[in-house]
Structures are given as structure tokens and as C-alpha cells.
């Protein structure tokens, strides 16, 4: 009973979470965090072997370290040499008596807490389902068809209502496929996962026909007609999802979806034929070079390049932020405002230095 509850609560979150504009607001984050927490509690009753328990324990350890660091960041006077300088500057300029801390915020933002809980509960819930072949097959089946439906809706919406996201006006990414999401990168990640699942499903069916050498026999033998139609249908759906992925105009989504597909196909091929590691490296490198050459001519990557000045500036800021605070960071949930306020903070600091 617990296994069934755990499976269906996870499936419900998988299918419905993308529906409401990607569930980016705090209300829906709380809803899915509660639902996935129920799934995790039910999954705790599922028996696991020693190896699975070690993996889960390792993940709990990483989550515990993250939580401890986040608490230290908002606790005043823990490690004074790591305190954010904005507290001292605000006290000097405004005459405040705020307690300095490592984070630029006095408390963790609710969104950051919600995102962390969603990440942890999603991983643990999926891990519990992965311990059962039957449950994992069910989850993958629902993932494949739900992503396909979202991709079909995205294609239809791009044609019929290009300036709308569901019933709301599309403010950004006009002309790009976003499906029910606000950001085209999120849509690309979601649809790209569907393309990987469908390509892998088609490849798995092909492996059932005794490998690539039997394609001719597969097409010519009447008894294999059902399997041939299955391979063709799944390949066609995978190509449709890939076409929708291209229409998102997301460079990152396209690149990492292709890399994910490459890794998945290599692992599936290695599991069936068990090649030598050297052969895997060689063929993987060839495939990677082919993907890079192919993507360099597609979509925004072909017209605008892999990176632009705006992205380089963000990467440079991230590297500088890590260099300045390599141990305890700048506070959970403060990355977005740190990036957006970086130019203003530099001017603010220059003003403080030059003030009498």
C-alpha cells in the first residue's frame, strides 16, 4: 500500500507541477513540497539493499551539510571575518545597529527554502521508486506521455496563441516555444528530457531486435511488424519532441539535452555489448565532436554563437564571488539579487571609500 501511495503521489507531482506556469510561485512550491514529502514518508517503508542505503545516506549527508552552512550564513557573529560588508556599510551610513552575518539577508528567503525542499524530496522520492523496476517503468511511462502532451500543447500555442502562456499574456520570449512555462530554458529542459526518454525507448526496442545488424531483417520479416512499428512510432515522437526543443530557442537546453542523450545512448549500448573502456571513450569523443559540429549550425547557436557578452559577465561575476568567499558563500537564495545589484554595489562601495 505504501509503495502505491508513494508512486502515485510522485506521478501526480510530475504531471501537474508544470501545468500552472511551471509552479514558480510560493503557493505551488509549498503544495508540491508537501505532496512529495508524503511520498518520501511512504517510500521510507520500502526495503532497500546495502548499496542503495549507502547512496541515500550520502545524499542525506550532503543535504545536512548544505543546511548547516545555510544556518551558519544567517547566524550573527559566527565567523566575523566572513561577514558581508554591506551590514557594516549600512550601519555606518544609516546609523543602524544590525547584527552582521555572512549572508546579505537576515533570514533565508522562503523561495530558497522551498526550492531546496523540492530538490531533496524529488530526489528521494525518485530514488525510492527506482528501487522497484515495476514502479520505475510506470513513472517513466507517465513522464514520456505527459511531456509529449506538453510539447504538443506548446506547438499548438506557438501557432494559435503566440503571445499567450495559458490564459496570461506572454511578457518575455515571444516567438519561442515555452509551453506552460514562463522561461524558455525551463521548457527546453523539460521537453529535452522527454526527447531523451523517447529516443532511449526507441533504442531499447531496437536492442530487443538483436541490435543494429538486424534492421533489414526487422523491416522485411512480417512477424516483426509490430516491433518495427513500435520503433518507428517512438522515433517519430522523439523527433517531434526534439523539434519542439529547437523551437524553444534555448541554447543551454539544446546543448545539455544532446549531451544527456549522448550519455544515455552510450550507457545503453555499453550495457548490451560491454565494450572496452577505451572504445567507449573513442566513440564518445567522436559522437561529441559530431554533436558540437551539428549544434554550431543550428538555431541561436549558429546565429549568435555559444556565448554572448551578457553571459560572460555573469560567469565572471560568479568566478569572482567564489574567489572572494570560497568557504561559506554569500547566503542561500541571494544569487539573483547579487547578480542584479553587482553594478550598484560597486558604485556604492566606491562612494563609501570616497566619502569624507
BAMAR-97799 format. One record per residue (C-alpha): x, y, z; chain; residue in one letter. Coordinates in Angstrom, 1 decimal. Example, Ala and Ser with C-alpha at 12.3 -4.5 7.8 and 13.67 -1.06 7.14 Angstrom:
// residues 2
X  Y  Z  chain  resn
12.3  -4.5  7.8  A  A
13.7  -1.1  7.1  A  S
// end
This chain:
// residues 356
X  Y  Z  chain  resn
0.0  0.0  0.0  A  X
2.7  2.5  0.9  A  X
4.6  1.7  -2.3  A  X
1.4  2.5  -4.4  A  X
0.8  5.8  -2.5  A  X
4.4  6.8  -3.0  A  X
4.3  6.0  -6.7  A  X
1.1  7.9  -7.4  A  X
1.9  11.0  -5.4  A  X
5.2  11.2  -7.3  A  X
3.4  10.8  -10.6  A  X
0.8  13.5  -9.7  A  X
3.6  15.9  -8.9  A  X
5.4  15.0  -12.1  A  X
2.3  15.5  -14.3  A  X
0.7  18.6  -12.6  A  X
3.7  20.7  -11.5  A  X
4.5  22.0  -15.0  A  X
0.8  22.9  -15.6  A  X
0.5  26.0  -13.6  A  X
3.1  28.2  -15.2  A  X
5.8  25.9  -14.1  A  X
4.8  26.2  -10.4  A  X
7.2  29.0  -9.8  A  X
5.2  30.9  -7.1  A  X
5.5  30.1  -3.4  A  X
2.0  28.6  -3.1  A  X
2.6  25.8  -5.7  A  X
6.1  25.2  -4.4  A  X
4.5  24.5  -0.9  A  X
1.9  22.3  -2.5  A  X
4.4  20.1  -4.3  A  X
6.8  20.0  -1.4  A  X
4.0  18.7  0.9  A  X
2.9  16.1  -1.7  A  X
6.5  14.9  -2.3  A  X
7.1  14.8  1.5  A  X
4.2  12.5  1.8  A  X
5.7  10.4  -1.0  A  X
9.0  10.3  0.9  A  X
7.4  9.2  4.1  A  X
5.6  6.4  2.3  A  X
8.7  5.4  0.5  A  X
10.6  5.0  3.7  A  X
8.8  1.8  4.3  A  X
10.2  0.3  1.0  A  X
13.0  -2.2  1.8  A  X
16.4  -1.4  0.3  A  X
19.7  -3.2  0.0  A  X
23.0  -2.1  1.4  A  X
24.2  -0.3  -1.7  A  X
21.0  1.7  -2.0  A  X
21.1  2.6  1.6  A  X
24.6  4.0  1.3  A  X
23.7  6.2  -1.7  A  X
20.7  7.5  0.2  A  X
22.8  8.1  3.3  A  X
25.3  10.0  1.2  A  X
22.6  12.2  -0.2  A  X
21.3  12.9  3.3  A  X
24.8  13.9  4.4  A  X
25.1  16.4  1.5  A  X
21.7  17.9  2.4  A  X
22.8  18.1  6.0  A  X
26.0  20.0  5.1  A  X
24.0  22.4  2.9  A  X
21.5  23.0  5.7  A  X
24.3  23.6  8.3  A  X
26.1  26.1  6.0  A  X
22.8  27.9  5.3  A  X
22.1  28.2  9.1  A  X
25.7  29.5  9.7  A  X
25.3  32.1  7.0  A  X
22.3  33.8  8.7  A  X
23.6  33.5  12.3  A  X
25.2  36.7  13.5  A  X
28.8  36.8  14.6  A  X
29.6  33.2  13.8  A  X
32.8  33.9  11.7  A  X
33.2  37.7  11.7  A  X
35.9  37.8  9.1  A  X
33.4  36.3  6.6  A  X
30.6  38.8  7.3  A  X
29.0  40.6  4.4  A  X
30.4  44.1  4.3  A  X
27.0  45.5  3.4  A  X
26.0  45.2  7.1  A  X
28.9  47.4  8.3  A  X
28.3  49.9  5.5  A  X
24.5  50.1  6.3  A  X
25.3  50.7  10.0  A  X
27.8  53.4  9.2  A  X
25.7  55.3  6.7  A  X
22.2  54.9  8.2  A  X
23.1  54.7  11.9  A  X
21.6  51.2  12.3  A  X
22.6  48.6  14.9  A  X
22.1  45.5  12.7  A  X
24.0  42.4  13.6  A  X
26.4  41.5  10.9  A  X
26.3  38.0  9.4  A  X
27.8  36.1  6.4  A  X
24.6  36.4  4.3  A  X
23.4  39.7  2.9  A  X
19.9  38.7  4.3  A  X
18.9  38.4  7.9  A  X
17.0  35.2  7.1  A  X
16.7  32.6  4.4  A  X
14.2  33.6  1.6  A  X
11.1  31.3  1.6  A  X
11.7  30.6  -2.1  A  X
15.2  29.3  -1.4  A  X
13.9  27.0  1.4  A  X
11.1  25.8  -0.9  A  X
13.4  25.0  -3.8  A  X
15.8  23.1  -1.5  A  X
12.9  21.0  -0.1  A  X
11.6  20.3  -3.6  A  X
15.0  19.2  -4.7  A  X
15.5  16.9  -1.7  A  X
12.1  15.4  -1.7  A  X
12.1  14.9  -5.5  A  X
15.4  13.1  -5.5  A  X
14.5  10.9  -2.5  A  X
11.1  10.1  -3.9  A  X
12.5  9.2  -7.3  A  X
15.2  7.1  -5.7  A  X
12.6  5.1  -3.8  A  X
10.7  4.5  -7.0  A  X
13.9  3.5  -8.7  A  X
14.3  0.6  -6.3  A  X
11.4  -1.1  -8.0  A  X
11.6  -2.0  -11.7  A  X
7.8  -2.0  -12.0  A  X
7.3  1.4  -10.3  A  X
10.2  3.0  -12.3  A  X
8.7  1.7  -15.6  A  X
5.4  3.2  -14.6  A  X
7.0  6.6  -13.7  A  X
8.9  6.7  -17.0  A  X
5.8  5.9  -19.0  A  X
3.8  8.7  -17.4  A  X
6.8  11.0  -17.8  A  X
7.1  10.2  -21.5  A  X
3.4  10.8  -22.4  A  X
2.9  13.8  -20.1  A  X
6.0  15.6  -21.6  A  X
4.7  14.7  -25.1  A  X
1.3  16.3  -24.3  A  X
3.0  19.4  -23.0  A  X
5.2  19.6  -26.2  A  X
2.1  19.2  -28.4  A  X
0.4  22.0  -26.4  A  X
3.5  24.2  -26.8  A  X
3.5  23.7  -30.6  A  X
-0.2  24.4  -30.8  A  X
0.1  27.5  -28.6  A  X
3.0  28.8  -30.6  A  X
0.9  28.7  -33.7  A  X
-2.5  29.7  -32.4  A  X
-1.7  32.0  -29.4  A  X
1.9  33.0  -29.7  A  X
1.6  35.9  -27.3  A  X
-0.1  34.0  -24.5  A  X
1.1  31.5  -21.9  A  X
-2.1  29.6  -21.0  A  X
-4.5  32.4  -20.3  A  X
-1.9  35.1  -19.4  A  X
-0.1  37.4  -21.7  A  X
3.5  36.3  -22.6  A  X
5.8  39.0  -21.4  A  X
9.1  37.5  -22.5  A  X
10.4  35.0  -25.0  A  X
7.8  35.9  -27.7  A  X
8.3  33.8  -30.8  A  X
9.8  30.9  -28.7  A  X
8.0  27.8  -27.6  A  X
7.5  27.9  -23.8  A  X
4.5  25.5  -23.4  A  X
3.1  26.2  -19.9  A  X
6.3  27.6  -18.6  A  X
7.4  31.3  -18.3  A  X
11.0  30.7  -19.1  A  X
12.1  29.1  -22.4  A  X
15.1  27.5  -20.7  A  X
12.8  25.6  -18.3  A  X
10.6  24.5  -21.2  A  X
13.7  23.3  -23.1  A  X
14.9  21.3  -20.1  A  X
11.5  19.6  -19.6  A  X
10.9  18.9  -23.3  A  X
14.5  17.8  -23.8  A  X
14.1  15.2  -21.0  A  X
11.1  13.9  -23.0  A  X
13.1  13.7  -26.2  A  X
15.8  11.7  -24.3  A  X
13.2  9.3  -22.8  A  X
11.6  8.7  -26.2  A  X
14.9  8.2  -28.0  A  X
16.1  5.8  -25.4  A  X
12.8  3.9  -25.6  A  X
13.2  3.6  -29.4  A  X
16.8  2.4  -28.9  A  X
15.7  -0.1  -26.3  A  X
13.2  -1.5  -28.7  A  X
15.8  -1.7  -31.3  A  X
18.1  -3.6  -29.0  A  X
15.3  -6.1  -28.5  A  X
15.5  -6.9  -32.2  A  X
19.1  -8.2  -31.7  A  X
20.9  -4.9  -32.4  A  X
21.6  -2.7  -35.4  A  X
22.6  -5.6  -37.7  A  X
19.0  -6.9  -37.8  A  X
17.3  -3.7  -39.0  A  X
16.9  -5.2  -42.5  A  X
15.5  -8.4  -41.2  A  X
13.3  -6.4  -38.8  A  X
11.7  -4.5  -41.7  A  X
11.4  -7.5  -44.1  A  X
10.0  -10.1  -41.7  A  X
6.2  -9.9  -41.2  A  X
6.4  -11.4  -37.7  A  X
8.4  -8.4  -36.6  A  X
5.9  -5.9  -38.0  A  X
4.6  -4.9  -34.5  A  X
8.1  -4.2  -33.2  A  X
9.1  -2.3  -36.3  A  X
6.0  -0.1  -36.0  A  X
6.9  0.5  -32.3  A  X
10.4  1.6  -33.1  A  X
9.2  3.9  -35.9  A  X
6.5  5.5  -33.7  A  X
8.8  6.1  -30.8  A  X
11.5  7.5  -33.0  A  X
8.9  9.8  -34.6  A  X
7.7  11.0  -31.2  A  X
11.3  11.6  -30.2  A  X
12.0  13.7  -33.3  A  X
8.8  15.7  -32.6  A  X
10.0  16.4  -29.1  A  X
13.4  17.4  -30.5  A  X
11.7  19.7  -33.0  A  X
9.8  21.3  -30.1  A  X
13.1  21.6  -28.2  A  X
14.6  23.6  -31.2  A  X
11.6  25.9  -31.2  A  X
12.3  26.9  -27.6  A  X
15.4  28.7  -28.9  A  X
17.3  27.8  -25.7  A  X
21.0  27.2  -26.3  A  X
21.6  25.7  -22.9  A  X
18.6  23.4  -23.2  A  X
19.6  22.2  -26.6  A  X
23.2  21.6  -25.7  A  X
22.6  19.7  -22.5  A  X
19.7  17.7  -23.9  A  X
22.0  16.5  -26.7  A  X
24.8  15.7  -24.2  A  X
22.3  13.8  -22.0  A  X
21.1  11.8  -24.9  A  X
24.7  11.0  -25.9  A  X
25.4  9.7  -22.4  A  X
22.2  7.7  -22.2  A  X
22.8  6.0  -25.6  A  X
26.4  5.2  -24.7  A  X
25.3  3.7  -21.4  A  X
22.6  1.6  -23.1  A  X
24.9  0.4  -25.8  A  X
27.6  -0.4  -23.2  A  X
25.1  -2.4  -21.2  A  X
24.2  -4.5  -24.1  A  X
27.6  -5.1  -25.7  A  X
30.0  -4.5  -22.8  A  X
32.7  -2.8  -24.9  A  X
36.1  -1.9  -23.6  A  X
36.5  1.4  -21.8  A  X
39.0  2.7  -24.5  A  X
36.4  2.0  -27.2  A  X
33.7  3.9  -25.3  A  X
36.0  6.9  -24.9  A  X
36.9  6.9  -28.6  A  X
33.3  6.6  -29.8  A  X
32.0  9.0  -27.2  A  X
34.6  11.6  -28.3  A  X
33.6  11.1  -32.0  A  X
29.9  11.5  -31.1  A  X
30.6  14.6  -29.0  A  X
32.6  16.2  -31.8  A  X
29.7  15.4  -34.2  A  X
27.2  17.0  -31.9  A  X
29.3  20.1  -31.4  A  X
29.7  20.5  -35.2  A  X
26.0  19.9  -35.7  A  X
24.8  22.3  -33.0  A  X
27.1  25.1  -34.2  A  X
24.9  25.4  -37.3  A  X
21.6  25.3  -35.5  A  X
19.2  28.0  -34.1  A  X
20.6  30.7  -31.9  A  X
23.9  28.9  -31.5  A  X
24.5  29.2  -35.2  A  X
23.4  32.8  -35.4  A  X
24.6  34.2  -32.1  A  X
27.3  31.8  -31.0  A  X
27.6  29.6  -28.0  A  X
28.2  32.5  -25.5  A  X
27.5  36.2  -25.6  A  X
28.8  39.2  -23.6  A  X
26.0  39.2  -21.1  A  X
26.6  35.5  -20.2  A  X
30.4  36.1  -19.9  A  X
29.8  38.9  -17.5  A  X
27.6  36.7  -15.3  A  X
30.2  33.9  -15.4  A  X
33.0  36.4  -14.5  A  X
30.9  37.6  -11.6  A  X
30.3  34.0  -10.4  A  X
34.0  33.3  -10.5  A  X
34.8  36.5  -8.6  A  X
32.2  35.7  -6.0  A  X
33.6  32.3  -5.4  A  X
37.1  33.6  -5.2  A  X
36.1  36.2  -2.6  A  X
34.1  33.7  -0.5  A  X
35.2  30.2  -1.3  A  X
34.2  28.5  2.0  A  X
30.8  29.8  3.2  A  X
29.4  31.7  0.2  A  X
27.2  34.8  0.4  A  X
23.9  33.3  1.7  A  X
21.3  30.9  0.4  A  X
18.9  32.4  -2.1  A  X
20.9  35.6  -2.7  A  X
22.5  34.8  -6.0  A  X
19.8  36.5  -8.2  A  X
19.9  39.8  -6.3  A  X
23.7  39.7  -6.1  A  X
24.0  39.5  -9.8  A  X
21.4  42.2  -10.4  A  X
22.8  44.5  -7.8  A  X
26.5  43.9  -8.6  A  X
27.0  47.2  -10.6  A  X
25.1  49.2  -8.0  A  X
27.1  47.6  -5.2  A  X
30.3  48.5  -6.8  A  X
29.2  52.2  -7.1  A  X
28.0  52.1  -3.5  A  X
31.4  50.8  -2.3  A  X
33.3  53.4  -4.3  A  X
31.0  56.1  -2.8  A  X
31.8  54.8  0.7  A  X
35.5  54.8  0.0  A  X
35.5  58.3  -1.3  A  X
33.2  59.7  1.3  A  X
34.8  62.1  3.9  A  X
// end
